Amino acid sequence: MKKIKAKLLHVFNSINTKLAIVFMLMLLATIEVIGAYFTRQLEQNNIETFQNSLQIPQIVTSQLSSQLTSNKRESNDHLNRIISDYNNDSTISELMVVDSKDIIRAVSNLNDKGRIGQRVNNNDVKQVTSTGRQITKTLQENGNSYMIQITPLTSGNGSTNTVGAIYVRASMQSIFNDLRNTSFAFLVASLIAAIMGAVLSLVISRAITQPIEDMQKQALSIADGDYSNQVKIYSNDEIGKLGKAFNTLSVRIERSQEESDSERRRLDSVLSHMTDGVLATDRHGNVSVVNQMALNFLNVEENDVINKPISEVLGLDEAPSDLISEQKELVTTVNEGTRDEMILHVSFSLIKRITGFVSGSVCVLHDITEQQRNENSQRQFVSNVSHELRTPLTSLSAYIDTLNAGAWKDPDIAPKFLKVTQEETERMIRMINDLLSLSRMDRGVSKMEFELVNFNDFVAHILNRFDMIVKNEQKDAGNKKYTIRRELGNQALWVEIDTDKMMQVVDNIVNNAIKYSPDGGVITVRLLQSQNRIILSISDQGLGIPRKDLDKIFERFYRVDKARSRAQGGTGLGLAIAKEIVEAHHGKIWADSSEGKGSTFYISLPYEPMSEGDDWDEV
């Protein structure tokens, strides 16, 4: 039922149906107005014709008048014969002749013969005989219509002497039957004309609405993104011109859409490949567009920022309206306190229309975390270098001042002071050399002389030197006693290294292990192979490194125990240099330690096993 009702509503809501109905109703109304006017005129004409047909001929009235003025006995018979001869019309139902004294002298109806000689009771007849004026009227009787015409009879030509009147009563049923038949025929013709008009109106309205329906379908297709169809042109009239204009509009919309899509794809490509984060807001400061880099910076998903206030997204205390009202630049920290903490430079640009109305803003996020860290490192580096150099220079200045004051003459004090100044000078030279090495590595001008060596033999050669040092130092009873244990294996492990720089790394770590090992401690050196890498580990039994300092020991000038490090002559740059050298070999260096149990340093280098065919034949 609902479907039928919906279809009916669709049909009646169609302009095609509305045009047909309106055209048909207008046609019916026109036909009815014309029909009513025509019927009315026809009725009046028929009545007038009928009335004229009832007029008694002059010859008859003359005969009747002469008989009424005659005093002969047979005058009544003559009157009866005259009206009998005249009464040949089937529409006349009654004829009656009266004299001037309103006495009935003759009747046409045989049943009314007894009324002859009696006075008439009809007031209209009396009025005619007295005034001499004709009366015509209609009468409804027993459902039939009659016309009554009472004509005065005068004596002589042109005389106004009324000698009587003739009463004519005629049925008008034939007239009304004709009118009824005419009206029925007109009604049938009207219905036929209405049907033909409806069909014609449907054809005409269809011719009008068909292009409109085609344009509607094409508009819906355009709304869905389909521009392949074209509106069919049925004629060259206004509707046809509208269809041509619509097709032109469709082509232009398609071109504009393609250009818009191309620009959007280009913009999306630019945004997605930018190294900076970009956020766009509406005029209320809510985020409407965000690129992937901004999501990575903020460590959020797109749904978490779209339609959110930009101040909330960036973690700022300012209101969104304040941020987009001015072109501001600021620095903020996101994901603070986590491993993803970043320092971002935030700059805002306003989006203005031609009228100057601000419709939104564009926010650009630039990652300055590394820049800030480098600046902090540089400031810290300068501070550390200044501090490290100031200490020996202060010591040198104090000792030299003392010597200048006359202490150089004292044979007991002078040699000691000179030895201290020499040690501080050598310490500054080592520090400067280390700084120069780091500077060359930072600038990438430190060249590596790679050669293929058996890393097992290379480490054994370094440890042999330390064994000789151990034997020489342990001859003196006052020196620290320690032992170097080897766990190297017998397998040849061929790697490409810069032997001088890698020797510097191993020397530095072994020396640190010796410095921080307790008296009688054991230093263990292991060499292992793991898949495509070799791992060298150097362990001591010293005090160990606190876990909070493990990630910082490879930073420049960083010392866990500064007082002890300076006392042992360290510059605080050895592990930083070792890290730079190992990473230049595409390797890694790290440490593991437990306080009170010692530390272990690991060096991992890339290694490719060699097959028998790769060995050189000895000559």
C-alpha positions in Angstrom: 0.0 0.0 0.0 2.8 2.4 0.9 4.5 1.6 -2.4 1.3 2.3 -4.4 0.9 5.5 -2.4 4.5 6.5 -3.1 4.1 5.9 -6.8 0.9 7.9 -6.9 2.6 10.8 -5.1 5.5 10.5 -7.6 3.1 10.6 -10.5 1.1 13.6 -9.2 4.3 15.4 -8.2 5.6 15.1 -11.7 5.5 18.3 -13.8 4.5 16.1 -16.7 1.3 15.1 -14.9 0.7 18.6 -13.6 1.0 20.2 -17.1 -1.4 17.6 -18.5 -3.9 18.2 -15.8 -3.7 22.0 -16.0 -4.0 21.9 -19.8 -7.0 19.5 -19.7 -8.7 21.6 -17.0 -8.1 24.8 -19.0 -9.5 23.1 -22.1 -12.6 21.8 -20.2 -13.2 25.2 -18.6 -13.0 26.9 -22.0 -15.3 24.4 -23.6 -17.8 24.7 -20.7 -17.8 28.5 -20.9 -18.3 28.4 -24.6 -20.9 25.6 -24.3 -22.8 27.5 -21.7 -22.9 30.7 -23.8 -23.8 28.7 -26.9 -26.6 26.8 -25.2 -28.0 29.9 -23.7 -28.0 31.7 -27.0 -29.5 28.7 -28.7 -32.2 28.5 -26.1 -33.1 32.1 -26.6 -33.0 31.8 -30.3 -35.2 28.7 -30.3 -37.7 30.4 -27.9 -37.8 33.5 -30.1 -38.3 31.4 -33.2 -41.0 29.3 -31.4 -42.6 32.5 -30.3 -42.6 33.9 -33.8 -44.0 30.7 -35.1 -47.0 31.1 -32.8 -47.9 34.5 -34.4 -51.3 34.3 -36.1 -51.1 35.3 -39.7 -52.7 38.6 -40.7 -55.2 36.9 -42.9 -56.4 34.6 -40.1 -56.7 37.5 -37.6 -58.7 39.5 -40.2 -61.0 36.6 -40.7 -61.5 36.2 -37.0 -62.0 39.9 -36.5 -64.7 40.1 -39.2 -66.5 37.2 -37.8 -66.4 38.7 -34.3 -67.9 41.9 -35.6 -70.6 40.0 -37.6 -74.0 39.5 -36.0 -74.8 36.5 -37.9 -75.7 33.4 -36.1 -73.3 31.2 -38.0 -70.3 33.4 -37.0 -69.3 31.0 -34.2 -69.3 28.1 -36.7 -67.1 30.1 -39.0 -64.8 30.9 -36.1 -64.5 27.2 -35.2 -63.8 26.3 -38.8 -61.1 29.0 -39.1 -59.2 27.8 -35.9 -59.7 24.2 -36.9 -58.1 24.9 -40.3 -55.2 26.8 -38.7 -54.6 24.3 -35.9 -52.3 22.0 -38.0 -49.2 22.5 -35.9 -48.7 19.6 -33.5 -47.0 21.9 -30.9 -50.2 23.9 -30.4 -52.3 22.2 -27.7 -55.1 24.8 -27.4 -56.6 27.7 -29.4 -59.4 29.8 -28.1 -61.1 32.9 -29.5 -62.9 35.4 -27.2 -64.8 38.6 -28.1 -64.4 42.0 -26.5 -66.8 41.0 -23.8 -64.6 38.1 -22.8 -67.1 35.6 -24.1 -65.5 32.4 -25.5 -66.6 32.2 -29.2 -64.5 29.3 -30.4 -62.1 26.6 -29.1 -59.8 24.1 -30.9 -60.2 21.3 -28.4 -63.5 19.3 -29.0 -63.7 18.4 -25.4 -64.0 22.1 -24.5 -67.0 22.8 -26.8 -69.2 23.3 -23.8 -67.3 26.4 -22.8 -68.4 28.3 -25.9 -70.6 31.2 -24.9 -69.2 31.3 -21.4 -67.1 34.1 -20.0 -63.5 33.4 -19.8 -61.9 33.2 -16.4 -58.3 34.0 -17.5 -57.1 37.3 -16.3 -54.5 37.6 -19.0 -57.2 37.3 -21.7 -59.2 39.9 -20.0 -56.2 42.2 -19.8 -55.5 41.8 -23.5 -59.1 42.5 -24.5 -59.2 45.6 -22.3 -55.8 47.0 -23.2 -55.3 45.7 -26.7 -51.7 44.6 -26.0 -50.3 41.2 -26.7 -49.1 38.9 -23.8 -46.6 36.1 -24.2 -45.6 33.9 -21.2 -44.3 30.4 -20.3 -46.0 28.0 -18.0 -44.9 24.9 -16.2 -47.7 22.3 -15.9 -47.4 18.6 -15.0 -43.7 18.7 -15.6 -44.1 20.2 -19.1 -43.3 23.6 -20.4 -45.9 25.6 -22.4 -45.9 29.0 -24.1 -49.0 31.1 -23.9 -49.5 33.8 -26.4 -52.6 36.0 -26.3 -53.0 38.3 -29.3 -55.6 41.1 -29.5 -58.0 41.1 -32.6 -58.8 44.4 -34.0 -61.4 45.6 -36.6 -60.2 47.3 -39.8 -56.7 47.8 -41.0 -54.6 49.8 -38.6 -57.5 50.3 -36.2 -57.0 50.0 -32.5 -60.5 49.0 -31.8 -60.1 45.6 -30.0 -63.0 43.3 -30.9 -61.5 40.3 -29.1 -58.4 38.1 -28.6 -57.0 34.8 -29.7 -55.5 32.5 -27.0 -52.8 30.2 -28.2 -51.2 27.6 -25.9 -48.3 25.5 -27.4 -46.0 22.9 -25.9 -42.3 23.8 -25.6 -41.2 20.2 -24.9 -39.8 19.8 -28.4 -37.6 22.9 -28.0 -36.2 21.6 -24.7 -35.7 18.2 -26.1 -33.7 19.7 -28.9 -31.8 21.8 -26.4 -31.2 18.6 -24.2 -30.0 16.7 -27.3 -27.7 19.6 -28.3 -26.3 19.9 -24.7 -25.7 16.1 -24.6 -23.9 16.2 -28.0 -21.9 19.2 -26.8 -21.0 17.3 -23.6 -19.9 14.3 -25.5 -17.9 16.5 -27.8 -16.4 18.2 -24.8 -15.3 14.9 -23.3 -13.8 13.8 -26.5 -12.0 17.1 -26.8 -10.8 16.8 -23.2 -9.4 13.4 -23.8 -7.8 14.5 -27.0 -6.5 17.6 -25.2 -5.2 15.4 -22.4 -3.3 13.1 -24.8 -2.0 16.2 -26.7 -1.0 17.9 -23.4 0.8 14.7 -22.3 2.7 14.7 -25.5 3.5 18.4 -25.3 4.4 18.2 -21.6 6.5 15.1 -22.2 8.4 17.0 -24.9 9.1 19.7 -22.4 9.8 17.5 -19.4 11.9 14.8 -21.1 15.0 17.1 -21.5 14.4 18.3 -17.9 14.5 14.7 -16.7 17.6 14.1 -18.7 19.2 17.1 -17.2 18.1 15.9 -13.7 19.7 12.5 -14.3 22.9 14.1 -15.6 23.0 16.4 -12.6 22.8 13.4 -10.3 25.5 11.7 -12.3 27.7 14.8 -12.0 27.0 14.9 -8.3 28.3 11.2 -8.1 31.4 12.2 -10.2 30.3 10.7 -13.5 30.7 13.2 -16.4 30.6 10.7 -19.3 26.9 11.2 -20.2 25.5 14.1 -22.2 21.9 15.5 -22.3 20.1 14.6 -25.5 19.0 17.7 -27.5 15.5 17.2 -28.9 15.0 20.6 -30.4 16.5 23.9 -31.0 14.1 25.9 -28.8 14.7 27.3 -25.4 14.8 23.8 -23.8 17.3 22.7 -26.4 19.5 25.7 -25.8 19.3 25.0 -22.0 20.4 21.4 -22.7 23.3 22.6 -24.7 24.3 25.0 -22.0 24.0 22.2 -19.4 26.3 20.0 -21.5 28.8 22.8 -21.7 28.5 23.3 -18.0 29.1 19.6 -17.4 32.3 19.7 -19.5 33.6 22.7 -17.7 32.7 21.2 -14.3 34.6 18.0 -15.3 37.7 20.1 -16.3 37.5 22.1 -13.1 37.1 18.9 -11.1 40.1 17.3 -12.8 42.2 20.5 -12.2 41.0 20.6 -8.6 41.8 16.9 -8.1 45.2 17.3 -9.7 45.9 20.3 -7.5 44.7 18.4 -4.4 46.9 15.3 -5.4 49.8 17.6 -5.9 49.2 19.3 -2.6 48.7 16.0 -0.8 52.0 14.8 -2.4 53.8 17.9 -1.3 52.4 17.6 2.2 53.1 13.9 2.5 56.7 14.4 1.4 57.5 17.4 3.4 60.1 17.1 6.2 58.1 19.6 8.2 54.8 19.0 9.9 51.8 21.1 8.5 48.4 21.7 10.2 45.7 23.9 8.7 42.8 25.3 10.8 39.5 26.8 10.2 38.6 30.3 11.4 37.7 29.0 14.9 41.2 27.5 15.3 40.1 23.8 14.9 42.4 21.5 12.9 41.0 20.7 9.5 44.1 19.3 7.6 47.2 17.6 8.9 50.0 15.8 7.1 51.8 12.6 8.1 54.9 14.3 9.3 52.9 16.4 11.8 51.3 13.2 13.1 54.7 11.6 13.5 56.0 14.7 15.4 53.0 14.7 17.7 52.8 10.9 18.0 49.1 10.8 17.4 46.5 9.5 14.9 44.7 11.7 12.4 41.3 11.1 14.2 42.9 12.4 17.4 43.5 15.9 15.9 40.9 16.6 13.3 38.3 19.2 14.5 40.3 19.6 17.7 41.6 23.1 18.9 45.2 23.6 17.7 46.2 24.8 21.1 45.1 21.5 22.6 46.9 19.5 19.9 50.1 21.4 20.4 49.7 21.5 24.2 49.7 25.3 24.4 48.0 27.4 27.0 46.9 30.1 24.5 43.4 30.2 23.1 43.0 29.1 19.5 41.7 32.5 18.5 44.8 34.2 19.9 47.0 31.9 17.9 45.4 32.5 14.5 44.7 36.2 15.0 48.4 37.0 14.7 51.3 35.5 12.8 53.3 34.1 15.7 56.4 32.0 16.1 57.2 30.0 19.2 59.1 26.9 20.4 57.3 24.1 22.2 58.2 20.6 23.5 55.9 17.7 22.7 55.8 14.2 24.2 57.8 15.7 27.1 59.3 13.2 29.5 59.1 10.3 27.0 61.6 8.7 24.6 59.7 10.6 21.8 60.3 14.0 23.3 60.8 16.6 20.5 61.5 20.3 20.4 59.4 22.0 17.6 59.6 25.4 16.1 56.0 26.5 15.5 55.1 29.2 13.0 51.6 30.4 12.1 50.5 32.0 8.8 47.0 33.4 8.3 44.7 32.4 5.5 42.9 35.6 4.3 40.3 36.1 1.6 40.4 39.0 -0.9 38.2 41.0 1.5 40.7 40.5 4.3 38.5 38.1 6.3 40.6 35.6 8.1 39.3 32.1 7.2 41.9 30.0 9.0 45.6 29.6 9.5 48.5 27.3 8.5 50.8 26.0 11.2 54.3 24.7 10.2 56.2 22.5 12.7 59.9 22.3 12.2 61.9 19.7 14.2 64.8 21.5 16.0 65.4 18.8 18.5 68.8 17.9 17.0 69.7 21.5 16.5 68.9 22.3 20.1 70.9 19.2 21.2 73.8 20.3 19.1 73.7 23.8 20.4 73.5 22.4 24.0 76.3 20.0 23.2 78.4 22.8 21.8 77.8 25.0 24.8 78.5 22.1 27.1 81.6 21.2 25.0 82.9 24.8 25.2 82.2 24.8 28.9 84.0 21.5 29.4 87.0 22.4 27.3 87.3 25.7 29.2 87.1 23.9 32.5 89.5 21.1 31.5 92.1 23.5 30.2 91.7 25.9 33.1 92.6 23.3 35.7 96.0 22.4 34.3 96.7 26.0 33.3 95.8 27.2 36.8 98.1 24.5 38.3 100.9 25.5 35.8 100.5 29.2 36.7 100.7 28.5 40.4 103.8 26.3 40.1 105.6 28.7 37.7 104.8 31.6 39.9 106.3 29.7 42.8 109.4 28.9 40.8 109.8 32.5 39.7 109.5 33.6 43.3 112.8 31.7 44.0 111.7 28.1 44.5 113.8 27.2 41.4 116.9 27.6 43.6 115.7 25.0 46.1 117.2 21.6 45.0 114.4 19.7 46.7 111.3 21.7 45.5 112.4 22.7 42.0 112.5 19.2 40.5 109.1 18.3 41.9 107.5 21.5 40.6 109.1 21.1 37.2 107.8 17.5 37.0 104.3 18.6 37.8 104.4 21.3 35.1 105.7 18.8 32.6 102.8 16.4 33.5 100.2 19.1 33.2 101.7 20.2 29.9 101.6 16.7 28.5 98.1 16.3 29.8 97.0 19.5 27.8 98.8 18.2 24.7 97.0 14.9 24.9 93.7 16.7 25.4 94.3 19.0 22.4 95.4 16.0 20.2 92.2 14.2 21.2 90.1 17.3 20.4 91.8 17.6 17.0 91.1 13.9 16.3 87.4 14.4 17.2 87.2 17.5 15.1 88.6 15.7 12.1 86.1 12.9 12.6 83.2 15.4 12.9 84.2 17.1 9.7 84.8 13.8 7.9 88.4 14.5 7.0 89.9 11.8 9.1 90.9 9.1 6.6 90.6 5.5 7.3 93.3 3.1 6.0 91.5 -0.1 5.8 93.3 -3.4 5.4 92.2 -7.0 5.8 93.6 -8.5 9.0 93.0 -11.5 11.2 91.3 -9.9 14.1 92.2 -12.8 16.4 96.0 -12.2 15.8 95.4 -8.4 15.9 93.9 -8.5 19.4 96.6 -11.1 20.6 99.3 -8.7 19.4 97.8 -5.8 21.5 97.5 -8.0 24.6 101.1 -9.2 24.2 102.3 -5.6 24.6 100.2 -5.3 27.8 101.7 -8.6 29.1 105.2 -7.1 28.7 104.0 -4.0 30.6 102.5 -6.2 33.3 105.9 -8.1 33.7 107.9 -4.8 34.0 105.4 -3.1 36.4 105.1 -6.1 38.7 108.9 -6.2 39.3 108.2 -3.1 41.5 106.6 -4.2 44.7 104.7 -0.9 44.9 102.7 -1.2 41.6 99.2 -2.6 41.3 99.0 -6.3 40.6 96.5 -7.5 37.8 96.1 -10.3 35.4 94.9 -10.3 31.7 93.0 -13.4 30.7 92.5 -14.3 27.1 89.5 -16.2 25.6 90.2 -15.6 21.9 90.0 -19.0 20.2 92.0 -20.3 17.3 89.7 -19.5 14.4 91.0 -16.9 11.9 88.5 -14.0 11.8 89.4 -11.7 8.8 88.0 -8.2 8.9 88.7 -4.9 7.3 90.0 -2.3 9.8 92.3 0.7 10.2 94.8 -1.0 12.4 96.2 2.1 14.0 92.8 3.6 15.0 91.3 0.3 16.1 94.5 -0.3 18.2 93.8 3.1 19.8 90.3 1.9 20.7 91.4 -1.4 22.2 94.3 0.3 24.1 92.0 2.9 25.5 89.5 0.4 26.8 92.2 -2.0 28.2 93.9 1.0 29.9 90.6 2.0 31.5 90.1 -1.5 32.7 93.6 -1.5 34.2 93.1 1.9 35.8 89.8 1.0 37.5 90.6 -2.6 38.4 91.4 -3.4 42.1 94.8 -4.7 43.1 95.0 -8.3 42.0 92.0 -8.0 39.7 91.5 -10.0 36.5 90.8 -8.4 33.1 89.1 -10.8 30.7 89.3 -10.3 26.9 86.9 -12.4 24.8 86.5 -12.7 21.0 83.3 -14.3 19.7 81.6 -14.8 16.3 77.9 -14.1 16.0 76.3 -14.6 12.5 77.9 -11.9 10.4 79.6 -10.0 13.2 82.5 -10.4 15.6 82.2 -9.2 19.2 85.2 -8.2 21.3 84.4 -7.9 25.0 86.8 -6.5 27.7 85.7 -7.0 31.3 87.2 -5.8 34.6 86.4 -6.3 38.3 86.4 -2.6 39.2 83.8 -0.5 41.0 81.5 -0.5 38.0 79.4 2.2 36.4 76.0 3.3 37.8 73.2 2.4 35.4 72.1 6.0 35.1 75.5 6.9 33.6 75.8 4.0 31.1 74.2 6.0 28.3 76.4 9.0 28.9 79.9 7.5 29.2 80.6 7.9 25.5 79.8 11.6 25.6 82.7 14.0 25.4 84.2 15.1 28.8 81.7 12.9 30.7 83.2 11.3 33.8 81.4 9.1 36.3 84.0 10.0 39.0 85.5 13.3 37.9 88.0 13.6 40.8 89.4 10.1 40.3 89.5 10.5 36.5 91.6 13.7 36.7 93.9 12.1 39.3 94.6 9.3 36.9 95.3 11.7 34.0 92.2 11.1 31.9 91.0 13.7 29.4 87.4 12.4 29.3 87.6 12.0 25.5 88.9 8.5 25.1 85.5 6.7 24.9 84.1 9.4 22.7 87.0 8.9 20.2 86.5 5.1 20.5 82.9 5.4 19.6 83.6 7.6 16.6 86.3 5.2 15.3 84.1 2.1 15.8 81.1 3.7 14.1 83.4 4.7 11.2 84.0 0.9 10.8 80.2 0.4 10.6 80.3 -1.2 14.1 78.9 -0.6 17.5 80.3 -0.1 21.0 78.4 -0.3 24.3 78.9 -1.1 27.9 77.3 -3.2 30.6 78.1 -2.8 34.3 77.0 -3.7 37.8 78.1 -1.4 40.6 80.7 -3.2 42.8 81.1 -6.0 40.3 82.9 -4.4 37.4 82.2 -3.3 33.8 82.2 -5.0 30.4 82.8 -3.1 27.1 81.7 -4.6 23.9 82.9 -3.9 20.3 80.9 -5.3 17.4 82.3 -5.2 13.9 80.9 -6.6 10.6 82.4 -9.9 9.4 82.1 -11.9 6.3 83.3 -15.5 6.5 85.9 -16.4 3.9 85.7 -19.7 1.9 88.7 -21.8 1.0 88.8 -20.4 -2.5 89.3 -16.9 -1.0 92.6 -17.9 0.7 95.8 -16.7 -1.0 98.2 -19.3 -2.2 101.7 -18.8 -0.7 104.6 -18.7 -3.2 
